[in-house]
Amino acid sequence: MALMLQILSEILDYGEEKASSFSTEDEDIERQEVDVSEFNGKKYVSSSKQQYDGKLQAALLSLCVMICNTMISADTDLGLLFNKIGTGDGGDHTFNFVRNLKEMVERISSHRTAESLAILKLTTNMVTSMMQHRGSYANDELDSLMVALSNASKALSVIDGSMVFASQQDDGTMTRKTAKTLASLVKEAQELVDEQKKNHFLDIVPA
């Protein structure tokens, strides 16, 4: 469990120091290996390092979601568990997981990349998992997180709507299937949040 908290701590910092390295222009094309994607006439530039970092963060977040869904009992208070991230040696005892998650969502939602979209979808899946467990959360912090995710789904709607996932069959042929959009995942998570509040399954704590 300690390892998962350490991983989440790293994930929450994603994009904080690298914010200036993301670009929606092709200003860095001559200086680094980049991938240029174009949606609705706008070019979105992502370096190979950014892609690697984003994919790594998405893989780690996916692992954390899997652990929550399959290895942590439903009566575990994930809110209290996750807030332990900031209470280690020299840690911040005012650490708030939901608030930090919202700040991460706001940082990366301005990056129109497939990697950012994957992280945002997994973040929404994390919220869904949180609602399927016991939780102690500040009402306004939880609402702010859902607003941030909703805004992110709108900001990345063009890329999200264009994304398809291809898989190669044994005979070498390619098949395509459409994944759930971020907007649909946010809608499902919001419904769970509302249901948990309505049924008083969430332990609302002061912000």
Residue, then its C-alpha position, 0 to 999 in steps of 0.5 A: m500500500a505504501l508503494m501505491l501512495q508513493i506512486l500517487s504522490e509522483i503522479l500528482d506532481y505530473g506536469e507541474e515542473k514540465a508545464s512550460s515544455f508543453s506546446t501547441e505550436d511547432e516552435d520546438i520542432e527543429r530542436q527535438e524529435v516531435d509528433v505533430s497531430e492536427f485536429n480542426g486545423k490546429k497543430y498539437v506538438s508533443s516531444s518523444k520525451q513528453q509522450y514517454d513521460g505521459k505514457l509512464q504516468a498513465a500506466l502507473l495511474s492505471l496500476c493504482v486504479m486496478i489496485c483500488n478496484t481489486m485489492i482494497s475492500a469496499d469498506t476502506d476509507l480511500g479518502l483517509l488512505f490517500n491523504k496519508i500521502g502528505t503525512g510522511d517524514g517532513g510531509d504536509h499534514t494539510f495535504n488534501f488528495v482531492r484538491n491535489l488531484k483537481e490541480m493536476v487535472e487543471r494543469i494537464s487539461s491544457h495539453r491537447t495530447a493523447e497522453s494527457l487524455a489517457i491520464l484524465k480518463l484514468t483520473t476519472n476512473m480513480v474518482t469512480s473507484m473512490m465512490q465505490h469505496r467508503g470515503s471522507y471528502a470535503n464536499d466543495e473539494l469533491d465538487s471542484l474536482m468534478v467541475a475540473l474534469s467536466n471542463a477538461s472533457k470539453a477542452l479535449s473533446v475534439i481529440d477525444g472524439s477522434m481517438v480510436f484504438a486499433s489492435q492487431q489480430d493474429d492474421g495481421t489484420m487491424t480492427r478498430k473499436t471506439a473507446k469511451t469518451l472522457a465526457s461519458l466517463v465524467k458523466e458516470a463518475q458524477e452520477l456516482v458522486d450524486e448517488q453517494k451524496k444522496n444516500h449519505f454514503l460519503d463522510i463529508v468533512p470540513a475543507 
